[in-house]
Amino acid sequence: MHALNDAWAAVVAFMASGGPVLLLIAGLTFFMWTLIFERFFYFKGGLKHDVQGAVDTWEARPERKSWNAHQIRYALVSRVSEKIQSNMDMIQTCVALAPLFGLLGTVWGMINVFEVLAITGGGDAKQMASGVSMATIPTMAGMVTALSGVFANTYITRTAERETQLLEDHLTMDH
């Protein structure tokens, strides 16, 4: 329990040293990773059910060569592909926003440094260091969030493309 309290105190101190923008970055990170994990779980579970439903619908057709059959195949692939692509744009948006929030934190921290300079004339190095810390920590946090999101988004995008292609391959037009 003592270690948990120490860890919590370290997190609170880190959040305080980064300023209020760090809370925005933390919220964005939580939201982004919630969406990423939702995609992971969908690919591991729900996708199989959706693909099997599309394949079963396609296999139940007596003929698969007419124009109508092509349109039905296209619709089946589109419906599953839409489910596969769900939340992907939101994840990409979060990845793009993270460094911008970090930049906002940088500006916020530098404003604090300039306030200290204006009030003390540059004589209070400790308060200036606090402002510099408030400027650099959100930048780092925004970049870490964006980088982790880029790697996860790349994996999810490749998985989505592969699964869509596999679905198209399963819906054969052989008879």
C-alpha positions in Angstrom: 0.0 0.0 0.0 2.9 2.3 0.8 4.3 1.8 -2.7 1.0 2.6 -4.3 0.8 5.9 -2.3 4.3 6.8 -3.4 3.4 6.1 -7.0 0.3 8.2 -6.7 2.3 11.0 -5.2 4.8 10.9 -8.0 2.0 11.0 -10.6 0.4 14.0 -8.9 3.7 15.8 -8.7 4.4 15.1 -12.3 1.0 16.4 -13.4 1.4 19.5 -11.2 4.8 20.2 -12.8 3.4 20.0 -16.3 0.5 22.4 -15.7 -3.1 22.2 -16.7 -2.4 21.3 -20.3 -0.9 18.0 -19.1 -4.4 17.0 -17.9 -5.7 17.6 -21.4 -3.0 15.4 -22.8 -3.7 12.7 -20.2 -7.4 12.8 -21.2 -6.6 12.6 -24.8 -4.2 9.7 -24.2 -6.8 7.8 -22.3 -9.4 8.4 -25.0 -7.1 7.4 -27.8 -5.9 4.2 -26.1 -9.5 3.3 -25.3 -10.3 3.5 -29.0 -7.2 1.5 -29.8 -8.0 -1.2 -27.4 -11.6 -1.3 -28.7 -10.1 -2.0 -32.2 -7.8 -4.7 -30.8 -10.7 -6.5 -29.1 -12.9 -6.1 -32.2 -10.2 -7.7 -34.4 -9.8 -10.5 -31.9 -13.5 -11.2 -31.4 -16.3 -9.4 -33.1 -14.7 -9.3 -36.6 -14.9 -13.1 -36.9 -18.6 -13.0 -36.3 -19.1 -10.2 -38.9 -16.9 -12.0 -41.5 -18.7 -15.3 -40.9 -22.1 -13.6 -41.3 -21.0 -12.1 -44.7 -19.5 -15.4 -45.9 -22.7 -17.3 -44.9 -24.9 -14.8 -46.6 -22.7 -15.0 -49.7 -22.5 -18.8 -49.7 -26.3 -19.1 -49.4 -26.7 -17.4 -52.8 -27.5 -19.9 -55.6 -25.6 -17.9 -58.2 -22.7 -15.5 -57.9 -21.9 -14.3 -61.4 -24.7 -11.8 -62.3 -24.5 -8.1 -62.0 -26.8 -8.3 -59.0 -24.5 -10.8 -57.3 -21.6 -8.5 -57.8 -23.5 -5.7 -56.2 -24.5 -7.9 -53.2 -20.9 -8.9 -52.8 -19.8 -5.3 -52.9 -22.5 -4.4 -50.3 -21.4 -7.3 -48.0 -17.7 -6.2 -48.2 -18.7 -2.6 -47.6 -20.7 -3.3 -44.5 -18.0 -5.3 -42.9 -15.3 -2.9 -44.0 -17.3 -0.1 -42.4 -17.2 -1.9 -39.1 -13.5 -2.7 -39.6 -12.8 1.0 -40.2 -14.9 2.2 -37.2 -13.0 4.7 -35.0 -9.9 4.7 -37.2 -10.4 8.3 -38.2 -10.8 9.3 -34.5 -7.6 7.5 -33.5 -5.7 9.3 -36.3 -7.2 12.6 -35.1 -6.0 11.9 -31.5 -2.5 11.1 -32.8 -2.5 14.4 -34.7 -3.8 16.4 -31.7 -1.3 15.1 -29.2 1.7 17.1 -30.3 -0.5 20.2 -30.7 -1.6 19.9 -27.1 2.1 19.5 -26.2 2.8 22.7 -28.1 0.0 24.4 -26.2 1.7 23.3 -23.0 5.0 24.8 -24.2 3.4 28.1 -24.9 1.6 28.1 -21.6 4.8 27.3 -19.7 6.7 30.1 -21.6 4.0 32.6 -20.7 4.6 31.6 -17.1 8.4 32.2 -17.5 7.7 35.6 -19.0 5.3 36.5 -16.2 8.1 35.7 -13.7 10.5 37.7 -15.7 8.1 40.7 -15.7 7.4 40.5 -12.0 10.8 39.7 -10.6 13.0 41.1 -13.3 14.7 37.7 -13.8 15.8 37.4 -10.2 13.8 34.3 -9.2 15.5 31.4 -11.0 13.4 28.8 -9.1 10.1 30.2 -10.4 11.6 30.5 -13.9 12.7 26.9 -13.8 9.1 25.9 -12.8 7.8 27.7 -15.9 10.4 26.0 -18.1 9.4 22.7 -16.6 5.8 23.5 -17.3 6.9 24.2 -20.9 8.9 21.1 -21.6 6.9 18.3 -19.8 3.7 18.7 -21.9 5.8 18.8 -25.1 7.4 15.5 -24.1 4.0 14.0 -23.0 2.4 15.1 -26.3 5.2 13.5 -28.3 5.1 10.3 -26.4 1.3 10.1 -26.8 1.6 10.7 -30.5 4.4 8.2 -31.0 2.6 5.5 -29.2 -0.5 6.3 -31.2 1.4 6.2 -34.5 2.7 2.7 -33.8 -0.7 1.4 -32.6 -2.5 3.1 -35.5 0.0 1.6 -38.0 -0.7 -1.9 -36.6 -4.4 -1.4 -36.6 -4.5 0.1 -40.1 -2.5 -2.9 -41.5 -4.7 -5.3 -39.7 -7.9 -3.6 -41.1 -6.5 -3.7 -44.7 -5.5 -7.3 -44.4 -8.9 -8.4 -42.9 -10.8 -6.5 -45.6 -8.7 -8.2 -48.3 -9.2 -11.6 -46.7 -13.0 -11.0 -46.7 -12.9 -10.1 -50.4 -10.9 -13.3 -51.0 -13.5 -15.4 -49.1 -16.4 -14.2 -51.1 -15.5 -16.1 -54.3 -17.4 -15.7 -57.5 -16.9 -19.3 -58.7 -20.4 -20.3 -59.4 
